Amino acid sequence: MTDVTAEDAPARPGPQGDISPEQVREHLRRRAIFLRELAEARELRRRVTPHRSRRARIHAVLRRRTFRIN
């Protein structure tokens, strides 16, 4: 029976393991672009389908009323 120690195990990079600062910047830039486009898509959907946003607002109000403590 062989024991596997940390020395024998293959090295796995952590969240910021072997990536260069340039790669980190590129990842953050792409993530920022993605989040900006996602927000734009949500805003567009909210404007294009007002009945859905109205229904969502009504349901949110009902949920708040349901969990009110008085």
N, C-alpha and C positions, 0 to 999 in steps of 0.2 A: 504494500500500500504506500503510495507516494503522497507527501504533503505538498500542497501548492501554497507557496508563500507569496508575499508581495513582490519579492525579487523575481520569481518565476512567471508571475502573471504578466500578460502584455500590458504595456502602458496605455491607458485610455485618457485622452485629453478631457479636461474638465470643461465647464461652461466657457471659459476663456483660455483653454489649453494652449494649443500651438498656433493660434491665429495671430496674425500681425495687427498692429494698430490700424493699418490701412484697411484690412479686411473688416475690422470692427466698425470703422467709419462707414464703409460701404454697406454693411449690414444695417446699421442704424439709419443710413440715408434711405435704403430701400424700404425699411420698416416705416419710416416717417411718410414716405410717398404712399405706401399701402394704406396706412391709417387715414391719411388725408382723403384718398379716393374713397375709402369706406364711408367716411363721414359725409362726403359729397353724395354718394349713392343713397345713403339713408335720408338725407335732406331732400333729394330729388324724389325718392319714393313717397316721402311725407307730403310733398307738394302735389305730386301727380295723382295720388289716391287719397284725397282728403277724407273720404268716408271711412277709410281704415284708421286714419289718425284720430278722427272723431270718435270712432268706436273704441279705440285704445284709450283715449282720454276718459271716456265714460266708464270703462272697465276699471281704470286706475282709481277713479273717484270711488267707485263701488268697493274696491279692495280696501281703500283707506277707511271708508266708513265701517267696513266689516271688522277691522282690527282696532278701531278706536276703543279706548278704555274709559268708560263713564258709567 
